[in-house]
Amino acid sequence: MHNLALALAREGHSVSGSDDEIYNPARDRLAAYGLLPTQFGWDPERISSDLDLVILGMHAHRDNPELQRAMELEVPIFSYPEFLYRHARSQRRVVIAGSHGKTTTTSLIMHLLQKSNSDFDYLVGAQIEGFELMVRLSDAPAIVIEGDEYLSSALDPRPKFLHYRPHLVVITGIAWDHMNVFPTFEEYRAQFARLLEVVEPGGKVFYFEGDPQLQELCAAGPAHLEYVPYRAFPAVREGEVSYLELNGERLPLQLFGQHNLENVRAAYLVARELGLSDGEFAAALPSFRGAAKRLQLLAANGSRRVYLDFAHAPSKVRATVHAVREQFPDARLLACFELHTYSSLNQAFLPQYGGAMDEADEAIVFFTPHTLEMKRLPPLDPEQLRGYFRRSDLLVFTDSADLQRHLQEAHPSGPTVWLLMTSGNLGGLNLPELAGLLLKAPKDPGIQGS
């Protein structure tokens, strides 16, 4: 929402907003643009009939007093995706969807288009090198959108991606997530079938053919669409660098992992559809460093590295751990995963993580009782978690200070990779600072997990 506010302000619109809590980097960025509210919280007096429209964020509740006032005054109210489609109606719309890989695929397409000097708008869910904002809205001929399957707003329970009506869509894979709104896998899967129904007639669907769910959906999808299956780009790894071969040219990658080779192939197909040549793709790909928090290298010192990844769903955790294990087969891998989302903290969903961290030499799960309370979920028992993850030596921490102490004091001295996986911040830890501390000389073993 704050990126949308900044993008609209840059286009000359008069923008105001409100929230009950605003954290950095949003707080500082809004302040720099003069858009930080003078008071936090909700005040219906802020809403008047002379407003052109209200954009409703997903986390504002239906009983929000400002929302109630806007409804009373009959001010037009749009959810984020509704407003985005309103802007993009005359543009060629590209949507990247799927349970995993959306952000990286969208980011790479944006990188390729930028390096080829193409004019385009975008919406992406992470900060990307070379882009100041995560949203751009202009009169460009095309827009690239990371298409989220989560709900649009308190007034609109439809998945966001159903609003966009794409001309080109990528679906990277389907793996159950968001069980708070899709309580069964069948309900979750059905949303992607609905997505196919809103693709513009004559549109193209690029889908990962290694996913049997996608094979079934696309086989049964609307007949007026063109379905293009894809697989991972073949690559050769030499040391710690992977190379793609395209038209006889070897292209070094700054990404690694099989899942990222799938993402690169999807981005390549979309880029070609948008008019980029193989030469432009080859020129731009080697400089792509990925999106923030997607296997992001926080710190390195010789054979010791610390990576941060947004992984939270079972398929993401499994793919990320496997990618690091494959990339650094001789290093000791310490994987730490925070249970932070509603699904990941729900005992009905937790068995989905079975075996997800098996390839780590040491596996750690972290959560805070406060997060459970906020999501109104019952307590979790460490022994239960070991059963859910099918790993008897799983370490479980519920206090961020204890976790940091263990990570600093209980690590080996040889080639080592720390993999921090979280959609939060490990209970408020300064992760870049922690990464620097982890690379210091080993200390004596410290506190152990529960």
DRENDREN-596290 format. One line per 10 residues: their letters; for each residue z, x, y of N, C-alpha, C. Coordinates in steps of 0.2 Angstrom, whole numbers. Layout:
# residues N
a	Z:X:Y:Z:X:Y:Z:X:Y; ...
END
This chain:
# residues 450
mhnlalalar	0:4:-6:0:0:0:0:4:6; 4:10:6:4:14:12:-3:17:14; -6:19:8:-13:22:9:-18:17:12; -17:11:10:-21:6:12:-20:5:20; -14:5:22:-12:4:29:-15:10:33; -15:16:30:-17:21:34:-25:21:34; -28:19:29:-35:18:29:-38:13:34; -34:7:34:-36:2:39:-35:4:46; -29:8:47:-28:10:54:-33:15:56; -36:20:52:-41:24:53:-48:21:55
eghsvsgsdd	-49:15:52:-55:11:54:-54:7:60; -48:8:64:-47:4:70:-44:-2:70; -41:-4:64:-38:-11:64:-31:-10:66; -28:-15:69:-21:-16:71:-17:-18:65; -12:-13:62:-9:-14:56:-1:-13:57; 2:-18:54:10:-17:54:12:-19:47; 18:-17:45:20:-18:38:28:-18:38; 30:-20:32:37:-20:31:39:-19:23; 45:-16:22:47:-15:16:55:-14:16; 58:-15:10:65:-14:10:67:-6:9
eiynpardrl	63:-3:6:64:5:5:57:8:5; 57:14:9:51:18:9:53:25:8; 50:28:3:51:35:1:46:39:3; 47:46:3:42:51:4:37:52:-2; 31:53:-1:28:55:5:26:49:10; 26:43:7:24:37:11:28:37:18; 34:38:18:38:38:24:35:42:30; 34:49:28:32:53:33:25:52:35; 21:50:31:14:49:32:13:42:37; 17:37:35:17:31:40:19:33:47
aaygllptqf	25:37:47:27:39:54:22:43:58; 18:48:54:13:52:58:8:47:61; 7:41:58:2:37:60:5:32:65; 11:32:66:14:27:70:15:20:67; 15:20:60:15:14:56:22:13:53; 27:17:54:33:16:50:37:10:53; 39:6:50:43:0:53:49:3:56; 51:0:62:57:2:66:63:0:62; 63:-6:58:68:-8:54:66:-10:47; 70:-8:42:68:-9:35:71:-16:33
gwdperissd	68:-19:28:71:-26:26:66:-31:28; 68:-37:27:63:-43:29:65:-47:34; 60:-49:39:62:-53:45:56:-58:46; 57:-64:44:51:-69:45:49:-69:52; 53:-67:57:50:-67:64:44:-62:65; 43:-58:61:38:-53:61:31:-57:60; 31:-62:57:25:-66:55:24:-71:60; 18:-71:62:16:-76:67:9:-79:66; 7:-84:69:1:-88:67:-5:-84:70; -4:-79:74:-10:-75:77:-12:-69:73
ldlvilgmha	-9:-68:67:-11:-63:62:-17:-65:59; -22:-61:58:-28:-62:55:-27:-63:47; -23:-59:44:-21:-60:37:-15:-56:35; -12:-57:30:-7:-54:27:-9:-51:20; -8:-44:19:-9:-41:12:-3:-41:8; -3:-44:2:3:-44:-1:4:-39:-7; 9:-35:-7:9:-30:-12:12:-33:-18; 11:-29:-24:13:-32:-30:20:-33:-31; 24:-29:-28:32:-29:-29:35:-33:-24; 32:-37:-20:35:-42:-16:36:-48:-20
hrdnpelqra	42:-51:-20:44:-56:-24:42:-63:-20; 41:-68:-24:38:-74:-22:43:-77:-16; 50:-76:-17:54:-79:-12:55:-74:-6; 51:-69:-5:52:-65:1:51:-69:7; 56:-68:12:56:-73:18:50:-72:22; 47:-66:22:41:-65:26:35:-69:23; 34:-68:16:29:-72:13:30:-79:14; 36:-82:13:37:-89:14:35:-91:21; 36:-87:26:34:-89:33:27:-89:33; 23:-84:31:16:-84:31:13:-90:28
melevpifsy	16:-92:22:13:-98:19:15:-104:23; 20:-105:26:22:-110:31:17:-111:36; 15:-105:39:10:-105:45:3:-105:43; 2:-105:36:-5:-105:33:-9:-99:36; -5:-93:36:-9:-87:38:-13:-85:31; -19:-83:31:-22:-81:25:-19:-75:22; -17:-76:15:-14:-71:11:-18:-68:6; -19:-62:6:-23:-58:0:-19:-53:-4; -20:-53:-10:-17:-48:-14:-21:-41:-12; -18:-36:-14:-22:-29:-13:-29:-30:-16
peflyrhars	-30:-31:-22:-36:-31:-25:-41:-37:-22; -38:-43:-20:-42:-48:-17:-45:-45:-10; -41:-42:-7:-43:-39:0:-48:-34:-1; -47:-29:-6:-52:-24:-8:-59:-27:-9; -59:-32:-14:-65:-35:-15:-68:-38:-9; -64:-41:-5:-67:-44:2:-71:-39:6; -68:-33:6:-71:-28:9:-77:-25:6; -77:-25:-1:-82:-22:-5:-88:-26:-7; -88:-33:-5:-93:-38:-8:-100:-35:-7; -102:-32:-2:-109:-29:-1:-110:-22:-4
qrrvviagsh	-105:-19:-7:-106:-13:-9:-107:-13:-17; -110:-7:-19:-111:-6:-27:-104:-4:-29; -101:-8:-34:-94:-7:-36:-94:-4:-43; -90:2:-43:-89:5:-49:-82:5:-51; -80:3:-56:-73:2:-58:-71:6:-65; -66:10:-64:-64:14:-70:-58:11:-73; -58:8:-79:-53:4:-82:-51:8:-89; -46:5:-92:-43:8:-98:-36:9:-98; -33:10:-104:-26:11:-104:-24:18:-102; -28:23:-102:-27:30:-101:-33:33:-98
gkttttslim	-32:38:-94:-38:42:-92:-41:39:-85; -39:34:-83:-42:31:-77:-42:35:-71; -36:38:-69:-35:42:-63:-39:48:-63; -39:52:-69:-43:58:-70:-51:57:-69; -53:51:-73:-60:50:-72:-62:48:-65; -58:43:-62:-60:41:-55:-60:47:-51; -55:52:-51:-54:58:-47:-60:62:-48; -63:63:-54:-68:68:-55:-75:65:-52; -76:58:-53:-82:55:-50:-81:56:-42; -76:55:-39:-75:56:-32:-76:63:-30
hllqksnsdf	-74:68:-34:-75:75:-33:-83:77:-33; -86:74:-38:-93:75:-39:-97:72:-33; -95:66:-31:-99:63:-26:-98:67:-19; -92:69:-18:-90:72:-12:-94:79:-12; -94:83:-17:-97:89:-17:-105:88:-16; -108:83:-18:-115:81:-17:-116:78:-10; -111:78:-6:-112:75:1:-114:67:1; -112:64:-5:-113:57:-5:-108:53:-1; -110:47:2:-106:43:6:-103:37:2; -97:37:1:-94:32:-4:-87:30:-1
dylvgaqieg	-85:24:-3:-78:22:-2:-74:23:-9; -67:22:-9:-64:24:-15:-57:21:-15; -54:20:-21:-47:18:-22:-45:22:-28; -40:26:-28:-38:30:-34:-30:30:-33; -27:31:-39:-20:31:-40:-16:37:-40; -19:42:-37:-15:49:-36:-19:53:-30; -15:57:-28:-17:62:-23:-22:67:-26; -28:68:-23:-33:72:-25:-35:78:-20; -35:84:-22:-37:89:-18:-44:88:-15; -44:89:-8:-50:87:-4:-50:81:-1
felmvrlsda	-45:76:-3:-45:69:0:-38:68:3; -38:67:10:-32:66:13:-28:59:11; -32:54:10:-29:48:8:-32:46:1; -28:41:-2:-30:38:-9:-35:32:-8; -36:30:-2:-40:24:-1:-45:26:5; -51:24:4:-56:24:10:-60:18:10; -60:15:16:-64:8:17:-69:9:23; -75:9:22:-80:10:27:-86:5:26; -92:7:29:-98:4:27:-102:8:22; -99:12:18:-103:16:13:-106:11:8
paiviegdey	-112:14:5:-116:9:1:-112:8:-6; -107:12:-8:-104:11:-15:-97:12:-14; -93:10:-19:-86:11:-19:-84:12:-26; -79:17:-27:-77:19:-34:-69:17:-34; -68:13:-39:-61:10:-39:-58:11:-46; -52:14:-46:-47:14:-52:-45:7:-53; -47:4:-59:-46:-3:-60:-39:-4:-65; -34:-6:-62:-28:-7:-65:-28:-14:-68; -25:-14:-74:-24:-20:-78:-18:-24:-76; -13:-21:-72:-7:-24:-70:-8:-30:-66
lssaldprpk	-3:-34:-65:-4:-40:-61:-5:-39:-53; -9:-44:-50:-11:-43:-43:-5:-44:-38; -1:-49:-39:4:-50:-34:8:-56:-37; 14:-58:-33:18:-63:-35:15:-70:-35; 9:-70:-31:6:-77:-31:0:-77:-35; -2:-71:-38:-8:-70:-42:-7:-66:-48; -6:-69:-54:-4:-66:-60:-10:-63:-64; -16:-63:-61:-21:-60:-64:-21:-52:-64; -24:-49:-69:-25:-41:-68:-29:-40:-62; -27:-34:-59:-31:-32:-53:-38:-31:-54
flhyrphlvv	-40:-28:-60:-47:-27:-61:-52:-33:-61; -49:-39:-62:-53:-45:-63:-56:-47:-56; -53:-44:-51:-55:-46:-44:-62:-42:-42; -63:-36:-45:-68:-32:-42:-75:-33:-44; -76:-37:-49:-83:-39:-51:-88:-33:-51; -87:-28:-55:-90:-22:-55:-98:-22:-57; -102:-18:-54:-109:-17:-56:-109:-12:-62; -104:-7:-61:-103:-2:-67:-96:-2:-68; -95:-1:-75:-88:-1:-77:-87:4:-83; -82:8:-82:-80:12:-88:-73:9:-91
itgiawdhmn	-73:9:-98:-67:7:-101:-65:13:-106; -60:17:-104:-58:23:-108:-55:22:-115; -52:16:-116:-48:15:-122:-43:9:-121; -41:7:-126:-36:1:-126:-30:3:-130; -24:4:-127:-18:5:-131:-12:1:-127; -9:-3:-131:-4:-8:-128:1:-5:-123; 1:-8:-117:6:-6:-112:8:-13:-108; 13:-12:-104:15:-17:-99:17:-23:-103; 22:-22:-108:24:-28:-112:28:-33:-108; 30:-31:-102:34:-36:-98:29:-42:-96
vfptfeeyra	23:-41:-95:18:-46:-94:13:-48:-99; 12:-43:-104:8:-44:-110:12:-43:-116; 16:-48:-118:21:-47:-123:18:-45:-130; 12:-46:-131:9:-44:-138:3:-40:-136; 1:-36:-141:-5:-32:-140:-12:-37:-140; -12:-42:-143:-17:-47:-142:-18:-49:-135; -13:-51:-132:-13:-53:-125:-16:-47:-121; -13:-41:-122:-15:-36:-118:-23:-34:-119; -25:-34:-125:-32:-33:-127:-37:-38:-123; -34:-44:-123:-38:-50:-120:-40:-49:-113
qfarllevve	-36:-45:-109:-38:-44:-102:-44:-40:-102; -45:-35:-106:-52:-31:-106:-58:-35:-108; -57:-40:-112:-62:-45:-114:-64:-49:-107; -59:-51:-104:-60:-55:-97:-63:-50:-92; -62:-44:-92:-65:-39:-88:-73:-39:-89; -75:-39:-95:-82:-39:-97:-85:-46:-94; -81:-51:-94:-84:-57:-91:-85:-57:-84; -82:-53:-80:-83:-53:-73:-88:-47:-70; -90:-43:-75:-95:-38:-73:-102:-42:-71; -104:-39:-65:-110:-43:-62:-116:-43:-67
pggkvfyfeg	-120:-48:-67:-125:-49:-72:-130:-43:-72; -132:-40:-77:-136:-34:-77:-132:-28:-77; -126:-28:-76:-121:-22:-75:-121:-18:-82; -118:-12:-81:-118:-7:-86:-110:-6:-88; -109:-6:-94:-102:-5:-97:-102:2:-101; -99:7:-99:-98:13:-102:-91:13:-106; -92:14:-112:-85:13:-116:-85:19:-121; -78:21:-122:-77:26:-127:-78:24:-134; -83:26:-138:-85:23:-144:-80:25:-150; -76:30:-148:-71:32:-154:-65:27:-154
dpqlqelcaa	-65:21:-150:-60:16:-150:-62:10:-153; -59:9:-159:-62:3:-163:-61:-4:-159; -56:-4:-155:-55:-10:-151:-60:-11:-146; -63:-6:-143:-68:-6:-138:-75:-8:-142; -76:-5:-148:-82:-7:-151:-82:-14:-153; -77:-17:-155:-77:-24:-156:-78:-29:-150; -74:-27:-144:-75:-30:-138:-82:-30:-135; -85:-24:-135:-92:-24:-132:-97:-27:-137; -96:-27:-143:-100:-30:-148:-100:-38:-147; -95:-40:-145:-94:-48:-143:-95:-49:-136
gpahleyvpy	-96:-44:-132:-96:-46:-125:-103:-49:-122; -103:-51:-116:-109:-55:-113:-115:-51:-115; -120:-55:-117:-127:-52:-119:-131:-50:-113; -129:-52:-107:-133:-50:-101:-131:-43:-98; -126:-39:-102:-124:-33:-99:-127:-27:-104; -127:-21:-101:-130:-16:-105:-123:-12:-107; -123:-10:-114:-117:-7:-116:-119:0:-118; -115:5:-115:-117:12:-116:-111:16:-119; -111:17:-126:-105:21:-129:-105:28:-127; -100:31:-127:-99:39:-125:-94:42:-130
rafpavrege	-95:48:-131:-89:52:-134:-88:58:-130; -83:62:-132:-81:68:-128:-87:73:-127; -87:76:-121:-91:82:-121:-90:87:-126; -94:90:-129:-92:96:-134:-91:102:-129; -86:106:-131:-84:111:-127:-82:117:-132; -82:123:-129:-80:129:-133:-75:132:-129; -69:134:-132:-63:137:-129:-63:144:-130; -63:148:-125:-62:156:-125:-56:157:-122; -51:159:-126:-44:160:-123:-41:154:-120; -40:153:-114:-37:147:-111:-42:144:-107
vsylelnger	-48:145:-107:-53:142:-103:-58:138:-108; -60:132:-107:-65:128:-110:-71:128:-106; -77:129:-110:-83:129:-107:-87:123:-110; -91:119:-105:-96:114:-107:-102:117:-107; -107:115:-111:-114:118:-111:-118:112:-109; -122:113:-103:-126:108:-101:-133:111:-99; -138:109:-102:-145:112:-101:-145:119:-101; -141:122:-106:-141:129:-107:-137:133:-103; -133:129:-98:-128:133:-94:-121:131:-96; -117:137:-96:-110:136:-98:-106:135:-92
lplqlfgqhn	-102:129:-92:-98:127:-86:-91:128:-87; -87:132:-84:-80:133:-85:-76:127:-83; -71:125:-86:-67:119:-85:-60:121:-82; -57:118:-77:-50:119:-76:-46:114:-79; -49:109:-83:-45:104:-87:-45:107:-94; -40:104:-98:-40:105:-105:-38:99:-109; -39:99:-115:-37:93:-119:-43:89:-121; -43:86:-127:-49:82:-130:-49:76:-125; -44:73:-123:-44:67:-119:-48:68:-112; -47:74:-110:-50:76:-103:-58:77:-104
lenvraaylv	-60:79:-110:-67:80:-112:-70:73:-112; -66:68:-115:-69:61:-114:-70:59:-107; -65:60:-103:-65:58:-96:-71:62:-92; -72:68:-94:-78:71:-91:-84:68:-93; -85:66:-99:-91:63:-101:-92:56:-97; -87:53:-97:-88:46:-93:-90:47:-86; -87:52:-83:-88:54:-76:-95:56:-75; -98:60:-80:-105:62:-79:-109:56:-80; -108:52:-84:-113:46:-85:-113:42:-79; -107:41:-76:-107:37:-69:-110:41:-64
arelglsdge	-109:47:-63:-112:51:-58:-120:51:-58; -122:51:-64:-130:51:-65:-132:44:-63; -128:39:-65:-130:32:-63:-130:31:-55; -126:35:-52:-126:35:-44:-130:39:-41; -135:43:-45:-140:47:-42:-139:54:-42; -133:57:-45:-132:64:-45:-137:67:-50; -139:73:-49:-143:77:-54:-138:81:-58; -141:83:-64:-137:88:-68:-135:94:-64; -140:96:-60:-138:102:-56:-132:101:-51; -132:95:-48:-126:94:-44:-120:93:-48
faaalpsfrg	-120:90:-54:-114:90:-58:-112:97:-60; -117:101:-62:-115:108:-64:-112:112:-58; -114:111:-52:-112:114:-47:-104:112:-45; -103:106:-46:-96:103:-44:-91:103:-49; -93:103:-55:-88:102:-60:-83:108:-61; -85:114:-60:-80:120:-61:-74:120:-56; -75:117:-50:-70:117:-45:-65:112:-45; -66:107:-50:-62:101:-51:-55:103:-54; -50:103:-51:-43:105:-53:-39:99:-56; -42:93:-56:-38:87:-58:-34:84:-53
aakrlqllaa	-31:78:-55:-27:74:-50:-20:76:-50; -16:75:-45:-9:76:-45:-5:73:-51; -1:76:-54:3:74:-59:-1:72:-66; -7:75:-66:-11:74:-73:-12:81:-75; -7:83:-80:-7:90:-82:-8:95:-77; -3:94:-72:-3:98:-65:1:104:-67; -2:110:-65:2:116:-66:7:117:-60; 13:116:-62:18:117:-56:20:124:-55; 20:128:-60:22:135:-59:20:139:-65; 18:146:-64:16:150:-70:18:157:-68
ngsrrvyldf	20:161:-74:22:168:-73:20:171:-80; 14:174:-80:12:177:-86:11:172:-92; 14:172:-97:13:168:-103:18:162:-103; 21:161:-97:26:155:-96:23:151:-91; 23:144:-92:20:139:-88:24:133:-88; 24:129:-82:27:122:-82:22:118:-80; 21:112:-84:16:107:-82:20:100:-81; 17:97:-76:19:90:-75:14:85:-76; 16:79:-80:11:74:-81:14:67:-81; 10:63:-79:12:56:-77:13:52:-84
ahapskvrat	12:55:-89:12:51:-96:18:47:-96; 17:41:-98:22:36:-99:21:31:-105; 15:29:-106:13:25:-112:13:29:-118; 14:27:-124:13:31:-130:7:35:-131; 1:31:-130:-5:35:-131:-6:41:-126; -3:40:-120:-3:46:-115:1:51:-117; 7:50:-119:12:55:-122:9:59:-127; 6:55:-132:4:58:-138:-2:63:-136; -7:60:-132:-13:64:-130:-11:71:-126; -6:70:-122:-4:75:-117:0:81:-121
vhavreqfpd	4:79:-126:8:84:-130:2:88:-134; -2:84:-137:-7:87:-142:-12:92:-138; -14:90:-131:-18:94:-127:-14:101:-126; -8:100:-124:-4:107:-123:-3:111:-129; -2:108:-134:-1:111:-141:-7:115:-143; -13:111:-142:-20:114:-144:-21:120:-139; -20:119:-132:-22:124:-128:-17:130:-128; -11:130:-130:-7:135:-131:-3:136:-138; -7:137:-143:-5:137:-150:1:142:-151; 1:147:-148:6:152:-149:12:152:-145
arllacfelh	12:147:-140:18:147:-136:23:142:-138; 29:143:-137:35:138:-138:34:132:-133; 33:126:-136:32:120:-132:38:116:-131; 41:115:-125:47:111:-124:44:105:-120; 44:99:-123:42:93:-120:48:89:-118; 48:87:-112:53:82:-109:49:76:-107; 52:70:-109:48:64:-107:54:59:-105; 52:56:-99:57:51:-96:55:44:-97; 59:40:-100:59:33:-101:60:30:-94; 55:27:-91:56:25:-84:53:18:-83
tysslnqafl	47:16:-87:44:10:-86:48:4:-90; 47:-2:-89:50:-7:-92:48:-7:-100; 42:-6:-101:40:-5:-108:43:0:-112; 43:6:-109:46:12:-112:53:12:-113; 57:7:-110:64:6:-110:66:0:-115; 61:-3:-117:62:-9:-121:62:-8:-128; 67:-10:-132:68:-8:-139:63:-11:-143; 60:-17:-141:54:-20:-145:48:-16:-144; 47:-12:-139:41:-8:-138:42:0:-140; 48:2:-140:50:9:-142:47:12:-148
pqyggamdea	46:8:-154:43:11:-160:36:13:-159; 33:11:-154:26:13:-152:26:21:-151; 31:24:-149:31:31:-148:32:35:-154; 33:32:-160:34:35:-166:29:41:-167; 31:47:-168:27:53:-169:24:56:-163; 25:53:-157:21:55:-151:23:62:-149; 29:64:-150:31:71:-148:32:76:-154; 29:74:-160:30:79:-166:27:86:-165; 22:87:-160:19:93:-160:23:98:-155; 28:95:-152:33:100:-148:38:103:-152
deaivfftph	39:110:-150:44:113:-154:51:110:-152; 52:108:-146:58:105:-144:56:99:-140; 59:93:-142:57:86:-139:64:84:-136; 63:82:-129:68:79:-126:66:72:-123; 71:67:-123:70:61:-120:75:60:-115; 73:58:-109:78:57:-103:77:50:-101; 83:47:-99:83:40:-95:90:40:-92; 90:35:-87:96:34:-83:99:27:-85; 105:26:-86:108:19:-86:106:15:-80; 106:18:-74:104:14:-68:97:11:-69
tlemkrlppl	92:14:-72:86:12:-73:86:6:-77; 90:6:-83:91:1:-87:94:-5:-84; 99:-4:-80:102:-10:-76:97:-13:-71; 93:-9:-68:88:-12:-63:83:-16:-66; 81:-14:-73:76:-18:-76:79:-23:-81; 86:-24:-80:90:-29:-84:89:-28:-91; 89:-22:-94:88:-21:-101:95:-18:-104; 96:-19:-110:102:-17:-114:103:-10:-114; 108:-7:-115:109:0:-116:105:3:-122; 103:9:-122:100:13:-127:105:18:-131
dpeqlrgyfr	104:18:-137:108:23:-141:104:29:-143; 107:35:-142:103:41:-144:100:41:-151; 105:38:-156:102:39:-163:97:34:-164; 97:28:-160:91:23:-161:85:26:-158; 85:30:-153:79:33:-150:76:38:-155; 81:42:-158:78:47:-163:74:43:-169; 77:37:-170:73:33:-175:66:31:-173; 66:28:-166:60:26:-163:55:31:-163; 57:37:-161:52:43:-160:51:46:-167; 55:44:-172:54:47:-179:55:55:-179
rsdllvftds	60:57:-175:62:64:-174:70:65:-174; 72:67:-180:80:68:-180:83:73:-175; 79:78:-173:81:83:-169:80:82:-161; 78:75:-160:77:73:-153:83:74:-149; 82:78:-143:88:78:-138:87:73:-133; 93:70:-132:93:64:-127:98:65:-121; 96:65:-115:100:66:-109:99:59:-105; 105:58:-102:105:52:-97:108:54:-90; 109:61:-89:111:63:-83:107:69:-81; 104:68:-75:99:73:-73:101:80:-72
adlqrhlqea	108:81:-70:111:88:-69:112:91:-76; 114:87:-81:114:90:-88:107:92:-90; 102:88:-89:95:89:-91:93:96:-88; 94:96:-81:92:103:-78:95:109:-81; 102:108:-82:105:114:-85:103:116:-91; 101:111:-96:99:112:-102:92:116:-102; 87:113:-98:81:116:-97:81:123:-94; 86:125:-90:86:131:-87:89:136:-92; 94:134:-96:99:138:-100:97:139:-107; 93:134:-110:92:134:-117:85:136:-119
hpsgptvwll	81:139:-115:74:141:-116:74:148:-119; 68:149:-123:67:156:-125:64:160:-120; 63:167:-122:60:172:-117:53:173:-118; 50:171:-124:43:173:-125:38:168:-122; 32:168:-124:27:163:-122:30:156:-122; 30:153:-117:33:146:-117:30:141:-112; 29:135:-114:26:130:-110:32:124:-109; 34:123:-103:38:117:-102:33:111:-100; 33:105:-103:29:100:-101:34:94:-99; 34:92:-93:38:87:-90:33:81:-89
mtsgnlggln	35:76:-93:31:69:-93:35:64:-90; 33:61:-84:37:56:-81:33:52:-76; 34:46:-76:31:42:-70:36:41:-64; 42:44:-65:47:44:-60:48:51:-58; 54:54:-57:56:61:-55:61:63:-59; 62:61:-65:68:64:-69:75:63:-66; 76:57:-63:82:56:-61:83:59:-54; 78:60:-50:79:63:-43:79:70:-43; 76:74:-48:76:81:-48:70:83:-43; 71:89:-40:65:92:-36:61:96:-41
lpelaglllk	55:93:-44:52:96:-49:48:102:-48; 45:103:-42:43:110:-40:48:115:-40; 54:113:-37:59:118:-37:62:120:-44; 62:114:-48:64:115:-55:60:120:-59; 53:119:-58:48:123:-61:49:131:-60; 51:132:-53:52:139:-51:58:142:-55; 63:138:-56:69:140:-59:68:141:-66; 64:137:-69:63:138:-77:59:145:-78; 56:147:-74:52:153:-75:56:160:-74; 62:159:-71:67:165:-71:69:167:-77
apkdpgiqgs	72:173:-77:75:176:-84:79:171:-88; 78:171:-94:82:166:-98:90:168:-98; 94:163:-98:101:163:-98:104:162:-105; 111:162:-105:114:160:-112:113:152:-113; 113:150:-119:112:143:-121:117:139:-117; 115:133:-115:120:129:-111:121:122:-115; 122:117:-111:124:111:-113:118:108:-118; 120:105:-123:115:101:-127:115:94:-126; 110:91:-128:109:84:-127:113:80:-132; 113:73:-131:118:69:-135:116:69:-142
END
